[in-house]
Amino acid sequence: MITMETLSDIADAVVEAIGKIPDSCCRGGTVCIGADGSPTSQIDKVAENAALMYIQLHGIQLNILSEEIGFVDNGAEETLVLDPIDGTSNAIAGVPYYTISMGVGRDTLSGMRLGYLRNPVTGDVLCAERGCGAFKNGCPIHVREPDMDDLFMMIYMGNGAHPDAFRLTKAVKSSRSYGCASLEMAIVAEGEADGFYMRSERYTRSARIVDIAASTLILREAGGEVYDMEGNVLDMPMDLEHRANFLAVGSDRVFNFVMGRRGNAVKHRYGIYTNTSVAAAVDYTRQVMEALEGQEYYVDSDIAAVMGIPGVPLRDMNVDTVIVIGGDGTLLRALQSTDAMVIGINGGTVGFLAEIDHDHIREGVERLLREDYMVENRFKISTWYDGEYLSDSVNEVVVHTASVAKIRHYKIYVDEELACELRADGVIVSTPTGSTCYAMSLGAPYIHPQVGALMIVPMAAYRFSSRPFIVPATSKITVESVLDKECLIVLDGQEEHTMAGLSRVEFMVSDDKARLIRFNQDFFSRVREKLVNDL
């Protein structure tokens, strides 16, 4: 049977191997794509290779599930769940806060029998065997009884952090984010912190079993527990596909406080915003309300008036997520009125920005409640006219003639340099999000939403040579009306402003982002299904 000594010997081999990497530049070099689909750095691969080599040379009977190589079936009864380096960014930066993480067990996270963590820099070892307690450097460790007026929490605050994480930082006395989940959980196990809150709004940034197999067993043996966001004891299958958000605590009193059973610290709130002109608006809204039963939610005042129920204007909703029922125009209107995350239910025709089909409302909302989604940050355009900030736009801003069938003369500047001069019905300044909308209908190319660019598109230009062009998203774009004749500035097709002749309007990328909830981030399949095959 595999013992703690075996894991210690494997860790020795890893420490020796990574110690030979000359510097941080070499440590951080990307060498391949791991089994989980993310880039593998040199230090990760060297650490994994050292562990695998030791296991092979010594004939150790273990299957292996590792962050980089994936699952290796050696026909053994137990599996080594290995994160060769947990806290890779810290290791690359020379921050002495990362571990070799190893768990041994069967079937699932709850089936772990051994847990072992070693910090290669300090040499500290935390370990546990199921039913035998938890230890640090040979000394027993145990969680502490919390002082509810002086809570100290470890909180994930990375680039995928859920807004509730930021709320929690304000609800507790002190908090830290160290970038190494295994050691942050170990701090709770040692009785030095009260809990670790790991919640990402991006599913791909949530935890895998390889990240927490060892630390979960150590915490449980130290008297703590790990829960999912629904309050269930956390369990995970032994693969790299499943991810989870979780709360690791030393006491259920901390769990009750954080999850809102006391203190209402992080309860998630939902808004429902419906286009009342949709034929089945009331039916779709009722379906969403039924799917949200038991949750805190608010209904926009317009559809609420139609249904005869209490409502709140979207602008006044203090919510985390808005469920939008309607077409793309409805979703754009919603984004002008809220900073919350937004997910669309297609009640229109194309529904390019929508994520849930109206025939699958319950399934979509249930997936939303499970937090089985990703969040796409889409940048917005800020518009200034005559020294006044107008609004942010997600799709595009259009400058066009105030009179039908009248041409105008424009100069377009990029970072104060004259880029082109043209005669046309108007000019579109589009984000990548808007490139699949008005801009595309004028023959412009669509742009992948991850591309940091803005597109300038002439509308019905007099000269054929006046073509769309793309500039960096960091650019300042100025459109000048050369003639003493009025134009209109239209923001996302929702808001109009009169533009006097002989004046300028300026555009830059906004500091704010539109946050779209996605179940599927495959942009090109969306293009094929919604645009190419929409016949």
C-alpha positions in Angstrom: 0.0 0.0 0.0 1.2 3.5 -0.8 2.4 5.4 2.3 3.1 9.0 3.2 6.8 8.1 2.9 6.2 7.3 -0.8 4.7 10.8 -1.4 7.6 12.4 0.5 10.1 10.6 -1.8 8.2 11.8 -4.9 8.3 15.3 -3.5 12.0 15.0 -3.0 12.5 14.1 -6.6 10.3 17.1 -7.7 12.2 19.6 -5.5 15.5 18.4 -6.9 14.4 18.7 -10.5 12.9 22.2 -10.3 15.9 23.4 -8.3 17.9 22.9 -11.5 15.9 25.4 -13.5 18.2 28.4 -13.7 15.9 31.4 -13.5 12.3 32.7 -13.5 12.4 33.3 -17.3 13.1 29.6 -17.8 10.5 28.6 -15.2 7.8 30.6 -17.0 8.4 29.5 -20.6 5.4 27.8 -22.2 6.4 24.3 -23.4 3.1 22.8 -24.5 -0.7 22.7 -23.9 -1.7 20.6 -20.9 -4.5 18.0 -20.8 -6.8 20.6 -19.3 -6.3 22.8 -22.4 -4.2 25.5 -20.7 -0.6 26.4 -21.4 2.0 24.4 -19.5 5.0 26.2 -18.2 8.5 24.8 -17.9 8.3 24.5 -14.1 5.0 22.6 -14.3 6.4 20.1 -16.9 9.7 19.6 -15.1 7.9 18.9 -11.8 5.4 16.5 -13.4 8.2 14.7 -15.3 10.2 14.2 -12.1 7.2 12.7 -10.3 6.3 10.4 -13.2 9.9 9.3 -13.6 10.2 8.4 -9.9 6.9 6.5 -10.0 8.0 4.5 -13.1 11.6 3.8 -11.9 10.4 2.5 -8.6 7.5 0.5 -9.9 4.9 2.3 -7.7 1.4 0.9 -8.3 -0.7 4.0 -8.9 -2.9 5.4 -11.6 -2.1 9.0 -12.2 -4.3 12.1 -12.8 -2.2 15.1 -13.3 -2.8 18.7 -14.4 -0.5 18.4 -17.5 -0.6 14.8 -18.7 -4.2 14.0 -17.8 -5.3 10.5 -16.6 -2.9 7.5 -17.0 -4.5 4.1 -16.2 -1.9 1.8 -14.8 -4.5 -0.8 -13.7 -3.9 0.1 -10.0 -6.5 0.3 -7.3 -5.7 3.8 -6.3 -4.9 7.0 -8.2 -2.4 9.7 -7.5 -4.1 13.1 -8.0 -1.2 15.3 -8.7 -0.8 19.1 -9.2 3.0 19.2 -9.8 3.1 22.9 -8.9 0.0 24.6 -7.4 0.6 28.4 -7.5 2.6 28.4 -10.7 2.5 32.2 -11.1 4.0 32.6 -7.7 6.7 30.1 -8.5 7.6 31.9 -11.7 7.6 35.3 -10.0 9.9 34.0 -7.2 7.2 34.3 -4.6 7.8 31.5 -2.1 4.2 30.5 -1.9 3.5 27.4 -4.0 3.3 23.6 -3.4 3.7 20.2 -4.7 0.2 18.8 -4.1 -0.6 15.0 -4.0 -3.6 13.1 -3.0 -4.1 9.3 -3.2 -7.5 7.7 -3.2 -10.3 6.1 -5.3 -13.1 7.3 -7.5 -13.8 10.9 -6.2 -12.6 13.7 -4.0 -14.3 12.2 -1.0 -12.4 9.0 -1.7 -9.0 10.5 -0.9 -7.0 8.4 1.6 -3.7 10.4 1.7 -3.1 14.1 1.3 0.4 15.6 1.0 1.6 19.2 0.4 5.1 20.5 0.3 6.3 24.0 -0.1 9.6 23.6 -2.1 11.0 26.9 -0.8 10.3 26.7 2.9 10.3 22.9 3.1 7.0 22.9 5.1 5.0 19.7 4.8 1.3 19.4 5.5 -0.2 16.0 5.3 -3.1 13.8 6.4 -4.3 10.2 6.3 -8.0 9.6 6.5 -9.1 9.0 10.0 -5.7 9.8 11.5 -5.7 13.6 11.8 -3.7 16.4 10.0 -0.2 17.5 10.6 2.3 20.2 9.7 5.9 19.3 10.0 5.0 16.4 12.2 2.9 18.4 14.6 -1.0 18.0 14.8 -3.0 20.9 13.4 -6.6 21.8 13.9 -9.1 24.5 12.8 -10.0 27.3 15.2 -13.2 28.5 16.7 -14.1 31.7 14.9 -14.6 35.1 16.4 -17.5 36.3 14.3 -16.6 40.0 14.9 -13.0 39.4 13.7 -13.2 37.0 10.8 -10.1 36.5 8.7 -10.8 35.0 5.3 -8.7 33.8 2.4 -10.6 34.9 -0.8 -9.9 34.2 -4.4 -9.5 37.6 -6.1 -8.1 36.6 -9.5 -9.2 37.9 -12.9 -12.2 35.6 -12.8 -13.4 36.5 -9.3 -17.1 36.6 -8.8 -18.6 40.0 -7.6 -19.6 38.2 -4.4 -15.9 37.8 -3.6 -15.5 41.6 -3.5 -18.6 41.9 -1.3 -17.2 39.4 1.1 -14.0 41.4 1.5 -16.1 44.2 2.9 -18.2 41.9 5.2 -15.2 40.5 7.1 -12.6 42.1 9.3 -9.6 41.0 7.2 -8.9 39.1 4.0 -6.0 37.9 1.8 -5.6 36.4 -1.7 -2.3 34.4 -2.1 -2.8 32.7 -5.5 -2.3 29.1 -4.2 -5.5 27.3 -3.3 -3.8 24.4 -1.6 -1.9 26.6 0.9 -4.9 28.9 1.4 -6.9 25.9 2.5 -4.0 24.8 4.6 -4.0 28.1 6.4 -7.6 27.3 7.4 -6.6 23.8 8.5 -3.8 25.2 10.7 -6.3 27.5 12.5 -4.7 30.7 11.2 -7.7 31.7 9.0 -11.4 31.1 9.3 -12.2 30.1 5.7 -11.3 30.2 2.0 -13.8 31.5 -0.5 -13.2 30.2 -4.0 -15.8 31.6 -6.4 -15.2 32.5 -10.0 -17.7 33.9 -12.5 -15.6 32.1 -15.2 -16.1 28.4 -15.1 -12.7 27.8 -16.6 -11.1 29.6 -13.6 -12.9 27.4 -11.0 -11.1 24.6 -9.1 -10.4 21.1 -10.4 -9.9 18.1 -8.3 -6.1 18.2 -8.9 -6.0 21.7 -7.3 -7.6 20.6 -4.0 -7.5 16.8 -3.6 -4.7 17.0 -0.9 -5.8 20.2 0.8 -9.4 19.0 1.1 -8.4 15.9 3.0 -6.0 17.9 5.2 -8.7 20.4 6.1 -11.3 17.7 6.8 -8.9 15.8 9.0 -8.1 19.1 10.8 -11.8 19.4 11.7 -13.0 21.7 8.8 -15.2 21.1 5.8 -15.5 22.1 2.2 -18.9 23.0 0.6 -20.2 23.8 -2.8 -22.2 27.0 -3.5 -25.4 25.2 -2.8 -24.3 24.2 0.7 -23.6 20.5 -0.1 -20.4 18.8 1.1 -18.1 19.1 -1.9 -17.4 16.0 -4.0 -15.8 15.9 -7.5 -15.2 13.1 -10.0 -11.6 12.1 -10.8 -11.2 14.0 -14.1 -10.0 17.3 -15.4 -13.3 18.3 -17.0 -15.3 19.1 -13.9 -14.7 22.3 -11.9 -16.2 23.7 -8.8 -16.6 26.9 -6.8 -16.4 26.2 -3.1 -16.2 27.5 0.5 -13.7 25.8 2.8 -14.3 26.6 6.5 -13.2 25.7 9.9 -16.6 26.1 11.4 -20.2 25.9 10.1 -20.7 29.3 11.8 -18.5 30.8 9.1 -20.3 28.9 6.4 -23.6 30.3 7.7 -22.3 33.8 7.7 -20.7 33.7 4.3 -23.6 32.0 2.5 -26.0 34.5 3.8 -27.9 32.3 6.3 -26.7 34.9 8.8 -25.7 38.4 7.8 -26.9 38.1 4.2 -23.3 38.6 3.1 -23.2 37.2 -0.4 -26.7 36.2 -1.4 -27.0 36.3 -5.2 -29.8 38.5 -6.7 -31.4 38.2 -10.1 -33.3 40.7 -12.3 -35.8 39.8 -15.1 -36.0 42.3 -18.0 -38.5 41.5 -20.7 -39.4 43.2 -24.0 -43.2 43.5 -23.6 -43.7 43.5 -27.4 -42.5 39.9 -27.6 -45.6 37.7 -28.4 -45.1 35.3 -25.5 -43.5 37.9 -23.1 -45.8 37.0 -20.1 -45.4 33.3 -20.6 -41.6 33.5 -20.9 -41.4 35.7 -17.9 -43.5 33.3 -15.8 -41.2 30.4 -16.8 -38.2 32.3 -15.6 -39.9 33.2 -12.3 -40.8 29.6 -11.7 -37.3 28.5 -12.4 -36.0 31.1 -10.0 -38.3 29.9 -7.2 -36.5 30.2 -3.9 -34.1 32.8 -5.2 -34.1 36.6 -4.6 -35.2 38.2 -7.8 -36.9 41.4 -9.2 -39.1 41.9 -12.2 -38.8 45.0 -14.4 -41.6 47.4 -13.9 -42.8 47.4 -17.6 -43.5 43.6 -17.8 -44.7 43.6 -14.1 -47.4 46.2 -15.0 -48.6 43.9 -17.8 -48.7 40.9 -15.4 -50.2 42.9 -12.5 -47.4 42.2 -10.1 -44.9 44.5 -8.2 -42.0 45.6 -10.3 -38.7 47.6 -10.2 -37.2 49.6 -13.0 -34.0 47.9 -14.3 -31.9 51.0 -13.5 -33.0 50.7 -9.8 -32.3 47.0 -9.4 -29.5 46.1 -7.1 -28.8 42.7 -8.7 -25.9 40.5 -9.7 -27.4 38.9 -12.9 -30.1 40.2 -15.2 -32.0 37.7 -17.3 -33.1 39.4 -20.5 -36.0 38.2 -22.5 -36.2 39.5 -26.1 -33.9 40.1 -29.0 -30.5 41.6 -29.3 -31.9 45.1 -29.1 -33.5 44.3 -25.8 -30.2 43.0 -24.5 -28.4 46.1 -25.6 -31.0 48.3 -23.8 -30.5 46.3 -20.7 -26.7 46.8 -20.9 -27.3 50.5 -21.0 -29.2 50.3 -17.7 -27.2 47.9 -15.6 -23.6 46.9 -14.7 -24.7 43.4 -13.7 -23.9 40.3 -15.6 -26.4 39.7 -18.4 -27.8 36.5 -20.0 -30.3 36.6 -22.9 -33.3 34.4 -23.6 -34.0 34.7 -27.3 -37.5 36.0 -27.8 -36.7 37.7 -31.1 -35.5 36.4 -34.5 -31.7 35.9 -34.8 -30.8 36.5 -31.1 -27.1 36.5 -31.8 -26.2 37.7 -28.3 -28.8 35.4 -26.6 -27.6 32.2 -24.8 -30.9 30.5 -24.0 -33.5 29.4 -26.5 -37.1 30.1 -25.5 -37.9 26.4 -25.7 -35.3 25.6 -23.0 -35.9 28.3 -20.4 -36.0 26.1 -17.3 -32.9 24.1 -18.4 -31.0 27.4 -19.1 -32.0 29.0 -15.8 -31.1 25.9 -13.8 -27.7 25.9 -15.4 -27.4 29.5 -14.5 -28.2 28.7 -10.9 -25.6 26.0 -10.9 -23.1 28.6 -12.1 -22.2 26.3 -14.9 -21.2 29.1 -17.2 -18.4 31.5 -18.3 -18.5 35.3 -18.3 -17.3 37.1 -21.4 -16.1 40.6 -20.8 -16.9 42.8 -23.9 -15.5 46.3 -24.1 -17.7 49.3 -24.7 -17.2 52.5 -26.6 -17.5 55.8 -24.7 -18.8 58.8 -26.7 -18.2 62.5 -26.1 -19.9 65.3 -28.0 -19.4 69.0 -27.4 -17.5 68.3 -24.2 -20.3 66.1 -22.8 -20.2 62.4 -22.1 -23.2 60.7 -23.7 -23.3 57.0 -23.0 -21.4 53.8 -23.4 -22.2 51.5 -26.4 -21.7 47.7 -26.6 -22.2 47.3 -30.4 -21.5 50.6 -32.2 -22.0 54.3 -32.5 -23.5 55.6 -35.8 -23.0 59.1 -37.1 -25.4 59.7 -40.0 -27.4 62.3 -41.8 -30.4 63.8 -40.1 -32.3 63.9 -43.4 -33.2 60.9 -45.5 -31.1 60.4 -48.7 -28.8 63.3 -48.0 -25.0 62.8 -48.2 -22.6 64.3 -45.7 -18.9 65.1 -45.7 -16.7 63.7 -42.9 -13.2 63.7 -41.7 -12.0 60.8 -39.5 -9.1 61.2 -37.2 -7.3 58.4 -35.3 -5.2 59.7 -32.4 -5.5 63.2 -33.8 -4.0 62.2 -37.2 -6.3 62.5 -40.3 -7.0 58.9 -41.3 -9.4 59.6 -44.2 -11.9 62.1 -45.6 -15.1 60.9 -47.3 -18.5 61.7 -48.5 -21.1 59.2 -47.2 -24.5 58.8 -45.6 -22.6 58.2 -42.3 -19.9 56.5 -40.4 -20.1 53.5 -38.0 -17.6 53.1 -35.1 -18.0 49.4 -34.1 -16.7 47.1 -31.4 -16.0 43.4 -32.2 -19.4 42.7 -30.6 -21.0 45.0 -33.1 -19.1 43.7 -36.0 -21.7 40.9 -36.5 -24.5 43.5 -36.6 -24.9 46.8 -38.5 -21.2 46.9 -39.7 -21.5 43.4 -41.2 -24.6 44.4 -43.1 -22.5 47.0 -44.8 -20.0 44.5 -46.0 -17.5 44.9 -43.2 -15.8 41.8 -41.8 -16.8 40.3 -38.5 -14.2 40.4 -35.7 -13.6 37.8 -33.0 -14.7 39.3 -29.6 -11.3 38.6 -28.1 -9.6 40.9 -30.6 -8.7 44.3 -29.1 -9.8 46.5 -32.0 -12.3 49.0 -33.2 -13.7 49.1 -36.8 -14.6 52.3 -38.7 -17.2 51.6 -41.5 -18.4 54.2 -44.1 -22.1 54.0 -44.8 -23.0 54.1 -48.5 -19.8 56.0 -49.3 -19.7 58.0 -52.6 -16.3 56.6 -53.6 -15.7 52.9 -53.8 -12.3 53.4 -52.3 -13.8 54.4 -49.0 -13.5 51.1 -47.3 -13.9 49.9 -43.7 -10.7 49.9 -41.7 -9.6 48.6 -38.3 -7.6 50.4 -35.6 -6.3 49.4 -32.1 -8.8 49.5 -29.3 -6.5 51.9 -27.5 -7.1 54.6 -30.3 -9.0 57.8 -29.9 -11.3 58.2 -32.9 -12.8 61.5 -33.9 -15.5 62.0 -36.5 -15.8 65.6 -37.8 -18.8 66.8 -39.8 -17.3 69.2 -42.4 -20.6 70.7 -43.7 -22.8 73.1 -41.8 -25.6 70.5 -41.8 -27.1 68.5 -38.9 -26.3 64.8 -38.3 -27.5 62.3 -35.7 -25.4 60.3 -33.2 -27.1 57.0 -32.5 -25.8 54.8 -29.6 -26.5 51.0 -30.0 -29.7 51.9 -31.9 -31.2 52.9 -28.6 -30.3 56.6 -28.0 -30.1 59.5 -30.4 -28.4 62.9 -30.1 -28.4 65.8 -32.6 -25.0 66.7 -33.9 -24.6 70.2 -35.3 -22.7 70.8 -38.5 -19.1 71.8 -38.3 -18.7 69.9 -35.1 -16.8 66.8 -33.8 -17.7 63.7 -31.9 -15.0 61.6 -30.1 -14.8 57.9 -29.2 -12.6 55.8 -26.9 -12.9 52.4 -25.3 -14.7 52.7 -22.0 -13.3 51.7 -18.6 -16.5 49.7 -18.0 -17.2 46.3 -19.6 -20.3 44.5 -20.7 -20.4 41.1 -18.9 -22.2 38.4 -21.0 -22.9 35.0 -19.5 -22.0 32.2 -21.9 -22.6 28.5 -21.8 -20.6 28.1 -25.0 -17.8 30.4 -26.0 -17.4 29.0 -29.5 -17.8 32.2 -31.5 -17.5 30.6 -34.9 -20.3 28.0 -34.3 -22.5 30.9 -33.2 -21.7 32.7 -36.5 -22.5 29.5 -38.5 -25.8 28.8 -36.7 -27.1 32.4 -36.3 -25.8 34.1 -39.4 -24.5 31.8 -42.1 -27.2 29.2 -41.9 -30.1 31.6 -41.1 -31.9 31.0 -44.3 
